Amino acid sequence: MIEYNKAFIDTAVFIYFLEKNLEFGLKAKSFFNYSIKYNKVIKTSVITYLEFCVKPYRDNKPELIEVFKNMLSEADIELYSIGFIHSDLASKLRAKYNFLKNFDALQLAVAIRENCDLFLTNDKKLKQISEIQVFTLSEI
């Protein structure tokens, strides 16, 4: 397993885990289990909550949102709010990396500003970011 103390988790990782994705669900579960067992800090942002909840609301499956909320609470996963300092860094990241979308830049900015050791995603293009260690589920 990758060495870290504080990890920022991108939306897809939660989706794969909670929806039991055949390809990546077990990898996400393994990561969460390891983090909990070894008292690693797991963080995410309100953007993750927003992105996660769209499909359950669209599909009228509020119970999936409750499962997500319970997971966040039980695993002591903090959702960071987005502030000016994060938005400013996200702007700088978007200026440097032309491929970055707003939400990705904000997620990365929160992870960087909140001193996370790694950013776990499944978006391979984010591995181009040099300001924080980015790992995909396939690498863990």
GROMACS elastic network, one bead per residue, 0.5 to 0.9 nm:
[ bonds ]
;  ai    aj funct       b0    kb
    1    31     6  0.81868   500
    1    34     6  0.82819   500
    1   140     6  0.60351   500
    2   139     6  0.88471   500
    2   140     6  0.67016   500
    3   117     6  0.86527   500
    4     7     6  0.67689   500
    4    40     6  0.73831   500
    4    41     6  0.87636   500
    4   116     6  0.84701   500
    4   117     6  0.57047   500
    4   118     6  0.69033   500
    5    35     6  0.87475   500
    5    39     6  0.82383   500
    5    40     6  0.51737   500
    5    41     6  0.60355   500
    5    42     6  0.85447   500
    5   116     6  0.78102   500
    5   117     6  0.65532   500
    5   118     6  0.87016   500
    6    40     6  0.60282   500
    6    42     6  0.58471   500
    6    43     6  0.72839   500
    6   115     6  0.77233   500
    6   117     6  0.54405   500
    6   118     6  0.70482   500
    7    35     6  0.88628   500
    7    40     6  0.76417   500
    7    41     6  0.61990   500
    7    42     6  0.50224   500
    7    43     6  0.60675   500
    7    44     6  0.83402   500
    7   111     6  0.79845   500
    7   116     6  0.53747   500
    7   117     6  0.57858   500
    7   118     6  0.50323   500
    7   119     6  0.60040   500
    7   120     6  0.70737   500
    8    41     6  0.85499   500
    8    42     6  0.59676   500
    8    44     6  0.52769   500
    8    45     6  0.84437   500
    8   107     6  0.85073   500
    8   108     6  0.85253   500
    8   110     6  0.84890   500
    8   111     6  0.57072   500
    8   116     6  0.61100   500
    8   117     6  0.78649   500
    8   118     6  0.61987   500
    8   120     6  0.61825   500
    8   121     6  0.87698   500
    9    12     6  0.83795   500
    9    13     6  0.66800   500
    9    14     6  0.77332   500
    9    42     6  0.69688   500
    9    43     6  0.62252   500
    9    44     6  0.53469   500
    9    45     6  0.85347   500
    9    48     6  0.84362   500
    9   107     6  0.89762   500
    9   111     6  0.87409   500
    9   118     6  0.85146   500
    9   119     6  0.60373   500
    9   121     6  0.64895   500
   10    13     6  0.59719   500
   10    14     6  0.73944   500
   10    44     6  0.66896   500
   10    45     6  0.84109   500
   10    47     6  0.89937   500
   10    48     6  0.65253   500
   10   104     6  0.87459   500
   10   107     6  0.73116   500
   10   108     6  0.89030   500
   10   119     6  0.71772   500
   10   120     6  0.59435   500
   10   121     6  0.50246   500
   10   122     6  0.80039   500
   11    14     6  0.55055   500
   11    15     6  0.64267   500
   11    16     6  0.88307   500
   11    44     6  0.81982   500
   11    47     6  0.80440   500
   11    49     6  0.77014   500
   11    51     6  0.67360   500
   11    52     6  0.63749   500
   11   121     6  0.74062   500
   12    16     6  0.60190   500
   12    17     6  0.84735   500
   12    48     6  0.85392   500
   12    51     6  0.89786   500
   12    52     6  0.81027   500
   12   121     6  0.64880   500
   12   122     6  0.65534   500
   12   123     6  0.84647   500
   13    16     6  0.52467   500
   13    17     6  0.61978   500
   13    18     6  0.86519   500
   13    24     6  0.80641   500
   13    25     6  0.79706   500
   13    27     6  0.89458   500
   13    28     6  0.59637   500
   13   120     6  0.74777   500
   13   121     6  0.61930   500
   13   122     6  0.70385   500
   13   137     6  0.76012   500
   14    17     6  0.51171   500
   14    18     6  0.59915   500
   14    19     6  0.82384   500
   14    25     6  0.87698   500
   14    28     6  0.74559   500
   14    48     6  0.85518   500
   14    52     6  0.77691   500
   14    68     6  0.80802   500
   15    18     6  0.53554   500
   15    19     6  0.57423   500
   15    20     6  0.79948   500
   15    21     6  0.79015   500
   15    25     6  0.83125   500
   15    52     6  0.67456   500
   16    19     6  0.54228   500
   16    20     6  0.56987   500
   16    22     6  0.82095   500
   16    23     6  0.83558   500
   16    24     6  0.59172   500
   16    26     6  0.83820   500
   16    27     6  0.88288   500
   16    28     6  0.68093   500
   16    29     6  0.87996   500
   17    20     6  0.51338   500
   17    21     6  0.65485   500
   17    24     6  0.74193   500
   17    26     6  0.70339   500
   17    27     6  0.80831   500
   17    28     6  0.53868   500
   17    29     6  0.58652   500
   17    32     6  0.89524   500
   18    21     6  0.78858   500
   18    25     6  0.75602   500
   18    29     6  0.88098   500
   18    64     6  0.80295   500
   18    67     6  0.79183   500
   18    68     6  0.73603   500
   19    22     6  0.89537   500
   19    25     6  0.74081   500
   19    64     6  0.87079   500
   20    23     6  0.86849   500
   20    24     6  0.78814   500
   20    26     6  0.74049   500
   20    29     6  0.88667   500
   21    24     6  0.55586   500
   21    26     6  0.77154   500
   22    25     6  0.58735   500
   22    26     6  0.75578   500
   23    26     6  0.74931   500
   23    27     6  0.81620   500
   24    27     6  0.52435   500
   24    28     6  0.62421   500
   24    29     6  0.86429   500
   24   137     6  0.68615   500
   24   138     6  0.76614   500
   25    28     6  0.51834   500
   25    29     6  0.61384   500
   25    30     6  0.86052   500
   26    30     6  0.60196   500
   26    31     6  0.85418   500
   27    30     6  0.50577   500
   27    31     6  0.62414   500
   27    32     6  0.87376   500
   27   137     6  0.63192   500
   27   138     6  0.76168   500
   27   140     6  0.72059   500
   28    31     6  0.50903   500
   28    32     6  0.62719   500
   28    33     6  0.85839   500
   28   137     6  0.68172   500
   28   140     6  0.88921   500
   29    32     6  0.51827   500
   29    33     6  0.60178   500
   29    34     6  0.84812   500
   30    33     6  0.51222   500
   30    34     6  0.60410   500
   30    35     6  0.85010   500
   30   140     6  0.88600   500
   31    34     6  0.52063   500
   31    35     6  0.61159   500
   31    36     6  0.86553   500
   31   137     6  0.86206   500
   31   140     6  0.76073   500
   32    35     6  0.50525   500
   32    36     6  0.61479   500
   32    37     6  0.85012   500
   32    42     6  0.85499   500
   32    75     6  0.85315   500
   33    36     6  0.52395   500
   33    37     6  0.59916   500
   33    38     6  0.85433   500
   34    37     6  0.51107   500
   34    38     6  0.60659   500
   34    39     6  0.83083   500
   34    40     6  0.80332   500
   35    38     6  0.54221   500
   35    39     6  0.58474   500
   35    41     6  0.71052   500
   35    42     6  0.74542   500
   36    39     6  0.50876   500
   36    40     6  0.61713   500
   36    41     6  0.81340   500
   36    42     6  0.87412   500
   36    75     6  0.69540   500
   37    40     6  0.78362   500
   41    76     6  0.82079   500
   41    77     6  0.74689   500
   41    78     6  0.88314   500
   41   116     6  0.88736   500
   42    75     6  0.81731   500
   42    76     6  0.76051   500
   42    77     6  0.52946   500
   42    78     6  0.70406   500
   42   116     6  0.88494   500
   43    76     6  0.87296   500
   43    77     6  0.53927   500
   43    78     6  0.50595   500
   43    79     6  0.62263   500
   43    80     6  0.73632   500
   43   111     6  0.80417   500
   43   116     6  0.80925   500
   44    47     6  0.80568   500
   44    48     6  0.65500   500
   44    49     6  0.85200   500
   44    77     6  0.71917   500
   44    78     6  0.62885   500
   44    79     6  0.50066   500
   44    80     6  0.61773   500
   44   107     6  0.78135   500
   44   110     6  0.81809   500
   44   111     6  0.77463   500
   45    48     6  0.54746   500
   45    49     6  0.69902   500
   45    50     6  0.89968   500
   45    78     6  0.75462   500
   45    81     6  0.60502   500
   45    82     6  0.74305   500
   45   106     6  0.89851   500
   45   107     6  0.68523   500
   45   110     6  0.73478   500
   45   111     6  0.86871   500
   46    50     6  0.62120   500
   46    51     6  0.86212   500
   46    79     6  0.55817   500
   46    80     6  0.60597   500
   46    81     6  0.57448   500
   46    82     6  0.73235   500
   47    51     6  0.60574   500
   47    52     6  0.83742   500
   47    79     6  0.86697   500
   47    80     6  0.87787   500
   47    81     6  0.83784   500
   47    82     6  0.83076   500
   47   103     6  0.70833   500
   47   106     6  0.81865   500
   47   107     6  0.71800   500
   48    51     6  0.51479   500
   48    52     6  0.58612   500
   48    53     6  0.84452   500
   48    79     6  0.82119   500
   48   107     6  0.81867   500
   49    52     6  0.51772   500
   49    53     6  0.60880   500
   49    54     6  0.88238   500
   49    65     6  0.89996   500
   49    68     6  0.86343   500
   49    69     6  0.88658   500
   49    79     6  0.80168   500
   50    53     6  0.54729   500
   50    54     6  0.66042   500
   51    54     6  0.57421   500
   51    55     6  0.81332   500
   52    55     6  0.68942   500
   52    56     6  0.77464   500
   52    65     6  0.80076   500
   52    68     6  0.84785   500
   53    56     6  0.54840   500
   53    57     6  0.60830   500
   53    58     6  0.84786   500
   53    62     6  0.85202   500
   53    64     6  0.83491   500
   53    65     6  0.62028   500
   53    68     6  0.88099   500
   54    57     6  0.53180   500
   54    58     6  0.60391   500
   54    59     6  0.85831   500
   55    59     6  0.59075   500
   55    60     6  0.82469   500
   55    61     6  0.82131   500
   56    59     6  0.50387   500
   56    60     6  0.57592   500
   56    62     6  0.59635   500
   56    63     6  0.80999   500
   56    64     6  0.63548   500
   56    65     6  0.66847   500
   57    61     6  0.60477   500
   57    62     6  0.62784   500
   57    65     6  0.82429   500
   58    61     6  0.77383   500
   59    62     6  0.85110   500
   60    63     6  0.87477   500
   61    64     6  0.58297   500
   61    65     6  0.74252   500
   62    65     6  0.51565   500
   62    66     6  0.64861   500
   62    67     6  0.88257   500
   63    67     6  0.62804   500
   63    68     6  0.86671   500
   64    68     6  0.62407   500
   64    69     6  0.86532   500
   65    69     6  0.61502   500
   65    70     6  0.85480   500
   66    70     6  0.60533   500
   66    71     6  0.84937   500
   67    70     6  0.50877   500
   67    71     6  0.61419   500
   67    72     6  0.86899   500
   68    71     6  0.50825   500
   68    72     6  0.62842   500
   68    73     6  0.86875   500
   69    72     6  0.51468   500
   69    73     6  0.62442   500
   69    74     6  0.85906   500
   70    73     6  0.50648   500
   70    74     6  0.58660   500
   70    75     6  0.82680   500
   71    74     6  0.51953   500
   71    75     6  0.58106   500
   71    76     6  0.80462   500
   71    77     6  0.79088   500
   72    75     6  0.54930   500
   72    76     6  0.58254   500
   72    78     6  0.71298   500
   72    79     6  0.83157   500
   73    76     6  0.50137   500
   73    77     6  0.63605   500
   73    78     6  0.81830   500
   74    77     6  0.78062   500
   80   110     6  0.74155   500
   80   114     6  0.87532   500
   81   110     6  0.85201   500
   82    85     6  0.81233   500
   82    86     6  0.60714   500
   82    87     6  0.71413   500
   82   106     6  0.77244   500
   82   107     6  0.89198   500
   82   110     6  0.73041   500
   83    86     6  0.53599   500
   83    87     6  0.62602   500
   83    88     6  0.86813   500
   83   110     6  0.88983   500
   84    88     6  0.60150   500
   84    89     6  0.86030   500
   85    88     6  0.52295   500
   85    89     6  0.63807   500
   85    90     6  0.86267   500
   85   109     6  0.85459   500
   85   110     6  0.87309   500
   85   113     6  0.79378   500
   86    89     6  0.52351   500
   86    90     6  0.60394   500
   86    91     6  0.86207   500
   86   106     6  0.64623   500
   86   107     6  0.86121   500
   86   108     6  0.88174   500
   86   109     6  0.53204   500
   86   110     6  0.56223   500
   86   112     6  0.87754   500
   86   113     6  0.68844   500
   87    91     6  0.61878   500
   87    92     6  0.87311   500
   87   105     6  0.85005   500
   87   106     6  0.63911   500
   87   109     6  0.73919   500
   87   110     6  0.86595   500
   88    91     6  0.51696   500
   88    92     6  0.64968   500
   88    93     6  0.87915   500
   88   109     6  0.84456   500
   89    92     6  0.50171   500
   89    93     6  0.61699   500
   89    94     6  0.86149   500
   89   105     6  0.81507   500
   89   106     6  0.78685   500
   89   108     6  0.88654   500
   89   109     6  0.56218   500
   89   110     6  0.85128   500
   89   112     6  0.87962   500
   89   113     6  0.81909   500
   90    94     6  0.61269   500
   90    95     6  0.85418   500
   90   102     6  0.74589   500
   90   103     6  0.87665   500
   90   104     6  0.84487   500
   90   106     6  0.50533   500
   90   107     6  0.81520   500
   90   108     6  0.73402   500
   90   109     6  0.52553   500
   90   110     6  0.83929   500
   91    94     6  0.51210   500
   91    95     6  0.61610   500
   91    96     6  0.86660   500
   91   102     6  0.83210   500
   91   105     6  0.74416   500
   91   106     6  0.83410   500
   91   109     6  0.89547   500
   92    95     6  0.50326   500
   92    96     6  0.62454   500
   92    97     6  0.85793   500
   92   105     6  0.88281   500
   93    96     6  0.50832   500
   93    97     6  0.58838   500
   93    98     6  0.84579   500
   93   100     6  0.76597   500
   93   105     6  0.62565   500
   93   106     6  0.88254   500
   93   108     6  0.84828   500
   93   109     6  0.77499   500
   93   129     6  0.85827   500
   94    97     6  0.50785   500
   94    98     6  0.58149   500
   94    99     6  0.75185   500
   94   100     6  0.55490   500
   94   101     6  0.72905   500
   94   102     6  0.75338   500
   94   105     6  0.63448   500
   95    98     6  0.62773   500
   95   100     6  0.87426   500
   96   100     6  0.88988   500
   97   100     6  0.58057   500
   97   128     6  0.84164   500
   97   129     6  0.77897   500
   98   101     6  0.83622   500
   99   125     6  0.83875   500
  100   103     6  0.83252   500
  100   104     6  0.62569   500
  100   105     6  0.60182   500
  100   125     6  0.88776   500
  100   126     6  0.80373   500
  101   104     6  0.53718   500
  101   105     6  0.60955   500
  101   106     6  0.86344   500
  102   105     6  0.51554   500
  102   106     6  0.61560   500
  102   107     6  0.86296   500
  103   106     6  0.50550   500
  103   107     6  0.60810   500
  103   108     6  0.85457   500
  104   107     6  0.51054   500
  104   108     6  0.61340   500
  104   109     6  0.84638   500
  104   126     6  0.83303   500
  105   108     6  0.51711   500
  105   109     6  0.59888   500
  105   110     6  0.86324   500
  106   110     6  0.61715   500
  106   111     6  0.86163   500
  107   110     6  0.53079   500
  107   111     6  0.63673   500
  107   112     6  0.87504   500
  107   119     6  0.89487   500
  108   111     6  0.50794   500
  108   112     6  0.61309   500
  108   113     6  0.85482   500
  108   119     6  0.73674   500
  108   129     6  0.88272   500
  108   131     6  0.88249   500
  108   132     6  0.80364   500
  109   112     6  0.51073   500
  109   113     6  0.59455   500
  109   114     6  0.83011   500
  110   113     6  0.52040   500
  110   114     6  0.58410   500
  110   115     6  0.84446   500
  110   116     6  0.86156   500
  111   114     6  0.53231   500
  111   115     6  0.62862   500
  111   116     6  0.52641   500
  111   117     6  0.81904   500
  111   118     6  0.77379   500
  111   119     6  0.67847   500
  111   132     6  0.79658   500
  112   115     6  0.52568   500
  112   116     6  0.60292   500
  112   117     6  0.82503   500
  112   118     6  0.86967   500
  112   119     6  0.87327   500
  112   131     6  0.71573   500
  112   132     6  0.63917   500
  113   116     6  0.77733   500
  115   118     6  0.88473   500
  116   119     6  0.72840   500
  116   132     6  0.79513   500
  117   132     6  0.70255   500
  117   133     6  0.67599   500
  118   132     6  0.61785   500
  118   134     6  0.57824   500
  118   135     6  0.71644   500
  119   132     6  0.69574   500
  119   133     6  0.61541   500
  119   135     6  0.62378   500
  119   136     6  0.84581   500
  120   123     6  0.89118   500
  120   133     6  0.86027   500
  120   134     6  0.60410   500
  120   135     6  0.50727   500
  120   136     6  0.57543   500
  120   137     6  0.70238   500
  121   124     6  0.78493   500
  121   126     6  0.81229   500
  121   134     6  0.73468   500
  121   135     6  0.63181   500
  121   137     6  0.65248   500
  122   125     6  0.89477   500
  122   126     6  0.85911   500
  122   135     6  0.76070   500
  122   137     6  0.56502   500
  122   138     6  0.76121   500
  123   126     6  0.57696   500
  123   127     6  0.77369   500
  123   135     6  0.87962   500
  123   136     6  0.67024   500
  124   127     6  0.56212   500
  124   128     6  0.81969   500
  124   134     6  0.87717   500
  124   135     6  0.81696   500
  124   136     6  0.65554   500
  125   128     6  0.60170   500
  125   129     6  0.83530   500
  126   129     6  0.56996   500
  126   134     6  0.68003   500
  126   135     6  0.85971   500
  126   136     6  0.89604   500
  127   130     6  0.77242   500
  127   133     6  0.77481   500
  127   134     6  0.52816   500
  127   135     6  0.68807   500
  127   136     6  0.81224   500
  128   134     6  0.82378   500
  129   132     6  0.66977   500
  129   133     6  0.77783   500
  129   134     6  0.72500   500
  130   133     6  0.70018   500
  130   134     6  0.83062   500
  135   138     6  0.81928   500
  135   139     6  0.63501   500
  135   140     6  0.75752   500
  136   139     6  0.54456   500
  136   140     6  0.71317   500
  137   140     6  0.55066   500
